[in-house]
């Protein structure tokens, strides 16, 4: 008996914050999917306004279009508002909601006012309106669940706690996907221990803690080379310039790579990929380091134990241990550069590959559309 082959679906992916990792994620899926994935979004700026008004702005641009077979939306979309603004013909289009981050547990900057829980409640309402929900890590799903329960426990009844928990119980976990085709296995450094820090230079990634630990390790006699690959912004955290001046002789590269090829080449020349993140919903920077063959050196918290898995648990460090671990690895560079060791790191990254993410997303889209 011949097996019926399903026709590709017409999927419209909407994101009011279409930049950075959000854009890379959607472009990767669209390029690999068996479905027709069309991307529409807004520039990645004014994030609060994007969450408040993005649904209205996107719906306005779609008013004269025919409805797709499936809507794919990011956590920046106020989904009930989106359906409210769209023409009536769109009401029966199923929606898949994907959480890159959430506004209940995303940390604010130092000295910033308390979080705006209206935005977190928007995430909750979007979960309730969506036909299916996916998170980029199990840790993220559980983190959001706990924060939502805490918020809803403070609100008057009736409130949607039971309905939300039911939806989260059925939520999928699908990583954002590392495009291993664009990150070849590198051979590591050739001199002193080479450490890559490839995170955004913002408060939640705590670059100050990384630079301080490196300076302490160097004071203790370690030889280090530093690759500072993360994007820097005009409002970088305080206290960085003095540390950068002290570490200048050890910095091999500082600045955002001009293209993906240069980034991959630099990452492949590192022995370690390090993190001092205070918050991490998945850990793409570390996963990309693994793909290049770097050993991880990351906090034993957040999503990192999930990303590394039990087989790479030696890459986790406890609070206050980073400088001493850097000192240890500075004397073990030969082991980190062995081909078998670097291939071991890459194998773990391949478990989070963009190809696997595409397959999971396609399967979820099939299941969701078949219910309608």
C-alpha positions as CSV (number, residue, x, y, z in Angstrom):
1,X,0.0,0.0,0.0
2,X,1.4,3.4,-1.0
3,X,1.9,5.8,1.9
4,X,0.2,9.1,1.4
5,X,2.7,12.0,1.3
6,X,1.5,15.1,3.0
7,X,1.5,18.3,1.0
8,X,3.8,21.1,2.4
9,X,2.0,23.5,4.7
10,X,1.9,27.2,4.2
11,X,3.3,28.5,7.5
12,X,3.5,32.2,8.3
13,X,6.1,33.0,11.0
14,X,5.6,36.2,12.9
15,X,8.0,38.0,15.2
16,X,7.8,41.6,16.4
17,X,11.5,41.2,17.4
18,X,13.0,40.0,14.1
19,X,16.7,40.3,14.8
20,X,19.7,38.4,16.2
21,X,19.0,34.9,17.3
22,X,15.3,35.2,16.6
23,X,16.0,35.9,12.9
24,X,18.7,33.3,12.6
25,X,16.3,30.7,14.1
26,X,13.5,31.4,11.6
27,X,15.8,31.7,8.6
28,X,17.4,28.4,9.5
29,X,14.0,26.6,9.7
30,X,12.8,28.2,6.5
31,X,15.8,27.1,4.6
32,X,15.6,23.5,5.8
33,X,11.9,22.9,6.2
34,X,9.8,20.7,3.9
35,X,7.1,23.3,4.5
36,X,6.8,26.7,3.0
37,X,7.8,29.0,5.9
38,X,7.3,32.7,5.2
39,X,8.8,35.1,7.7
40,X,7.3,38.5,8.6
41,X,8.4,40.7,11.5
42,X,9.4,44.1,12.8
43,X,12.9,45.5,13.5
44,X,14.5,44.4,16.8
45,X,14.2,47.7,18.7
46,X,11.9,49.2,21.4
47,X,11.2,45.8,22.9
48,X,8.5,46.9,25.3
49,X,6.6,48.7,22.5
50,X,7.0,45.7,20.3
51,X,5.2,43.5,22.9
52,X,2.5,46.2,23.5
53,X,1.8,47.2,19.9
54,X,3.5,44.6,17.7
55,X,0.3,42.5,17.3
56,X,-1.6,45.5,16.0
57,X,1.2,46.5,13.7
58,X,1.6,43.0,12.2
59,X,-2.2,42.5,11.9
60,X,-2.5,45.8,10.0
61,X,0.1,44.6,7.5
62,X,-1.7,41.3,7.0
63,X,-5.3,42.6,6.7
64,X,-5.5,42.0,2.9
65,X,-3.6,38.7,2.8
66,X,-5.2,35.2,2.6
67,X,-4.8,33.3,5.9
68,X,-2.0,30.7,6.0
69,X,-2.5,27.1,7.2
70,X,-0.5,27.7,10.3
71,X,0.7,30.7,12.3
72,X,4.1,30.4,14.1
73,X,4.7,33.2,16.6
74,X,7.4,34.1,19.1
75,X,6.9,35.0,22.7
76,X,7.0,38.7,21.7
77,X,3.5,38.3,20.1
78,X,0.4,39.2,22.2
79,X,-1.5,36.4,20.6
80,X,-5.1,37.2,21.8
81,X,-4.6,40.8,20.5
82,X,-3.2,39.5,17.2
83,X,-6.4,37.4,16.6
84,X,-8.5,40.3,17.7
85,X,-7.0,42.6,15.1
86,X,-6.8,40.1,12.2
87,X,-9.8,39.6,9.8
88,X,-12.4,37.1,10.9
89,X,-11.2,34.6,8.3
90,X,-8.0,34.1,10.4
91,X,-9.8,33.0,13.5
92,X,-9.6,29.3,12.7
93,X,-5.9,29.3,11.8
94,X,-4.0,27.3,14.4
95,X,-1.1,28.9,16.2
96,X,2.2,27.5,17.5
97,X,3.8,29.7,20.1
98,X,7.6,29.4,20.6
99,X,9.4,30.8,23.7
100,X,12.9,32.1,23.1
101,X,12.6,34.0,26.5
102,X,9.7,35.1,28.7
103,X,8.9,38.3,30.5
104,X,8.2,36.7,33.9
105,X,11.8,35.6,34.6
106,X,13.9,37.7,32.3
107,X,16.2,39.6,34.6
108,X,16.2,43.4,34.7
109,X,19.3,45.6,34.7
110,X,20.9,46.7,37.9
111,X,19.0,49.7,39.3
112,X,16.0,49.1,36.9
113,X,12.4,49.2,38.2
114,X,10.6,46.1,39.2
115,X,9.6,43.8,36.2
116,X,6.4,44.7,34.3
117,X,4.2,41.8,35.2
118,X,1.6,42.9,32.6
119,X,4.1,41.7,30.0
120,X,4.5,38.4,31.8
121,X,0.8,38.0,32.0
122,X,0.7,38.7,28.2
123,X,2.9,35.6,27.8
124,X,0.4,33.6,30.0
125,X,-2.5,34.7,27.9
126,X,-0.7,33.9,24.7
127,X,-0.1,30.3,26.0
128,X,-3.8,30.0,26.6
129,X,-4.7,31.2,23.1
130,X,-2.1,29.1,21.3
131,X,-3.0,25.7,20.0
132,X,0.5,24.4,20.9
133,X,3.4,25.8,22.8
134,X,7.2,25.0,22.6
135,X,10.1,26.1,24.7
136,X,13.8,26.2,23.8
137,X,14.8,24.2,26.9
138,X,13.1,22.1,29.6
139,X,14.7,24.4,32.1
140,X,13.0,27.4,30.5
141,X,9.6,25.7,30.5
142,X,9.9,24.8,34.2
143,X,11.3,28.3,35.1
144,X,8.3,29.9,33.4
145,X,5.8,27.5,34.9
146,X,7.1,28.2,38.5
147,X,7.0,32.0,37.9
148,X,3.5,31.8,36.4
149,X,2.2,29.8,39.4
150,X,3.7,32.4,41.7
151,X,2.1,35.3,39.9
152,X,-1.3,33.7,39.5
153,X,-1.3,32.8,43.2
154,X,-1.3,36.5,44.0
155,X,-4.2,37.4,41.7
156,X,-7.9,37.3,42.4
157,X,-9.9,34.2,41.4
158,X,-11.1,33.0,39.0
159,X,-7.8,33.1,37.2
160,X,-6.4,30.7,34.5
161,X,-4.0,28.7,36.6
162,X,-5.5,25.3,35.8
163,X,-5.8,26.0,32.1
164,X,-2.3,27.3,31.9
165,X,-0.8,24.3,33.7
166,X,-2.7,21.9,31.4
167,X,-1.2,23.7,28.4
168,X,2.3,23.7,29.8
169,X,2.0,19.9,30.6
170,X,1.6,19.3,26.9
171,X,4.3,21.8,25.8
172,X,7.2,20.7,23.6
173,X,10.9,21.3,24.1
174,X,12.7,22.1,20.9
175,X,16.1,23.7,20.9
176,X,16.8,26.8,18.7
177,X,19.3,24.6,16.7
178,X,23.0,25.0,16.1
179,X,23.8,25.2,12.4
180,X,26.8,22.8,12.5
181,X,27.2,23.2,8.8
182,X,28.4,26.7,9.3
183,X,30.7,25.9,12.3
184,X,33.4,23.4,11.3
185,X,35.4,21.5,13.9
186,X,38.5,23.6,14.8
187,X,41.9,22.5,16.2
188,X,42.1,24.8,19.2
189,X,45.0,27.1,20.1
190,X,48.7,26.7,19.5
191,X,50.1,28.7,22.5
192,X,48.7,29.4,25.9
193,X,45.2,28.3,26.8
194,X,42.8,30.2,24.5
195,X,39.4,31.1,26.0
196,X,36.4,32.3,24.0
197,X,33.7,34.5,25.6
198,X,31.1,34.8,22.8
199,X,28.1,36.3,24.7
200,X,26.4,39.6,24.4
201,X,28.1,42.2,26.7
202,X,25.0,42.9,28.7
203,X,24.1,42.6,32.4
204,X,22.5,39.1,32.2
205,X,25.7,37.6,30.7
206,X,27.9,39.3,33.4
207,X,31.1,39.9,31.3
208,X,32.6,41.7,34.3
209,X,32.7,38.5,36.2
210,X,34.4,36.7,33.3
211,X,37.1,39.4,33.0
212,X,37.7,39.5,36.7
213,X,38.2,35.7,36.9
214,X,40.6,35.9,34.0
215,X,42.6,38.6,35.7
216,X,42.7,36.5,38.9
217,X,43.9,33.4,37.1
218,X,46.7,35.5,35.4
219,X,47.7,36.9,38.7
220,X,48.0,33.3,40.0
221,X,50.5,32.6,37.2
222,X,48.3,31.2,34.4
223,X,49.0,32.1,30.8
224,X,45.8,32.9,28.9
225,X,44.8,34.2,25.5
226,X,41.3,35.7,25.3
227,X,38.8,35.8,22.4
228,X,36.1,38.4,23.2
229,X,33.6,37.7,20.5
230,X,30.3,38.9,21.9
231,X,28.4,41.9,20.6
232,X,29.0,45.1,22.6
233,X,26.5,47.9,23.0
234,X,26.6,51.6,23.9
235,X,25.2,50.9,27.4
236,X,27.6,48.1,28.4
237,X,27.8,47.1,32.1
238,X,30.0,49.3,34.3
239,X,33.5,48.3,35.4
240,X,34.6,46.8,32.1
241,X,37.1,49.3,30.8
242,X,39.5,49.0,33.7
243,X,39.6,45.2,33.4
244,X,40.0,45.3,29.7
245,X,43.0,47.7,30.1
246,X,44.6,45.3,32.5
247,X,43.9,42.3,30.2
248,X,44.9,44.0,27.0
249,X,48.2,42.0,26.6
250,X,46.2,38.8,26.7
251,X,43.4,39.7,24.3
252,X,43.9,38.1,20.9
253,X,40.6,39.4,19.5
254,X,38.0,41.8,20.8
255,X,34.8,42.6,18.9
256,X,31.9,41.2,17.0
257,X,33.1,39.1,14.1
258,X,32.2,40.7,10.7
259,X,30.6,37.5,9.3
260,X,29.7,33.9,10.3
261,X,32.8,32.5,8.6
262,X,35.2,34.7,10.6
263,X,33.3,33.9,13.8
264,X,33.4,30.2,13.2
265,X,37.2,30.3,12.4
266,X,37.9,32.3,15.6
267,X,35.8,30.0,17.7
268,X,37.5,26.9,16.3
269,X,40.9,28.4,17.4
270,X,39.8,28.4,21.0
271,X,40.3,25.6,23.6
272,X,37.5,26.7,26.0
273,X,34.2,28.4,25.6
274,X,33.3,30.1,28.9
275,X,30.2,31.6,30.5
276,X,29.3,33.7,33.6
277,X,25.7,34.1,32.6
278,X,23.2,35.1,35.3
279,X,20.4,34.0,33.1
280,X,20.3,31.7,30.1
281,X,17.2,30.2,28.5
282,X,19.1,27.8,26.3
283,X,22.8,28.7,25.8
284,X,23.4,29.1,22.0
285,X,26.8,30.7,22.5
286,X,28.1,27.7,24.4
287,X,26.5,25.2,22.0
288,X,28.2,26.9,19.1
289,X,31.5,26.6,21.0
290,X,30.9,22.9,21.5
291,X,30.3,22.6,17.7
292,X,33.7,24.1,17.1
293,X,35.3,21.6,19.5
294,X,35.7,23.9,22.5
295,X,35.5,22.4,26.0
296,X,32.8,24.2,28.1
297,X,33.4,26.1,31.3
298,X,30.0,27.2,32.5
299,X,28.1,27.8,35.8
300,X,26.3,24.8,37.3
301,X,22.9,26.4,37.0
302,X,20.3,27.6,34.6
303,X,20.0,25.6,31.3
304,X,23.6,24.6,31.2
305,X,23.4,21.2,32.9
306,X,20.7,20.4,30.3
307,X,22.8,21.6,27.3
308,X,25.9,19.8,28.4
309,X,24.2,16.6,29.6
310,X,25.8,14.2,32.1
311,X,28.6,13.3,29.7
312,X,30.1,16.8,29.8
313,X,29.3,17.6,33.4
314,X,33.0,18.2,34.1
315,X,32.4,21.5,32.2
316,X,30.3,22.9,35.0
317,X,31.7,25.0,37.8
318,X,30.4,26.1,41.2
319,X,30.2,29.7,42.4
320,X,33.6,31.2,42.9
321,X,35.5,28.5,41.0
322,X,36.0,30.0,37.6
323,X,39.5,31.5,38.2
324,X,40.8,28.2,39.7
325,X,39.3,26.2,36.9
326,X,41.0,28.5,34.4
327,X,44.3,27.9,36.2
328,X,43.8,24.2,36.1
329,X,43.0,24.1,32.3
330,X,45.9,26.4,31.6
331,X,48.1,23.4,32.5
332,X,46.0,21.0,30.4
333,X,46.0,22.6,27.0
334,X,47.4,19.5,25.2
335,X,44.5,17.4,26.3
336,X,42.0,20.0,25.2
337,X,43.5,20.0,21.7
338,X,43.4,16.3,21.1
339,X,41.3,15.5,18.1
340,X,39.2,12.9,19.9
341,X,38.4,15.4,22.7
342,X,37.2,18.0,20.3
343,X,35.2,15.5,18.4
344,X,33.5,14.6,21.7
345,X,32.5,18.2,22.2
346,X,31.1,18.4,18.7
347,X,29.0,15.3,19.1
348,X,27.1,16.9,21.9
349,X,26.5,20.0,19.9
350,X,25.1,17.9,17.1
351,X,22.3,16.7,19.4
352,X,21.1,20.3,19.3
353,X,21.6,20.7,15.5
354,X,19.5,22.9,13.3
355,X,18.6,19.9,11.2
356,X,17.1,18.2,14.2
357,X,15.3,21.3,15.2
358,X,13.8,21.6,11.7
359,X,12.6,18.0,11.8
360,X,11.0,18.6,15.2
361,X,9.3,21.8,14.1
362,X,8.0,20.2,10.9
363,X,6.6,17.3,12.8
364,X,4.9,19.5,15.3
365,X,3.4,21.6,12.5
366,X,2.1,18.5,10.9
367,X,0.4,17.3,14.1
368,X,-1.1,20.7,14.8
369,X,-2.5,21.2,11.3
370,X,-4.0,17.7,11.2
371,X,-6.1,18.5,14.3
372,X,-8.0,21.2,12.4
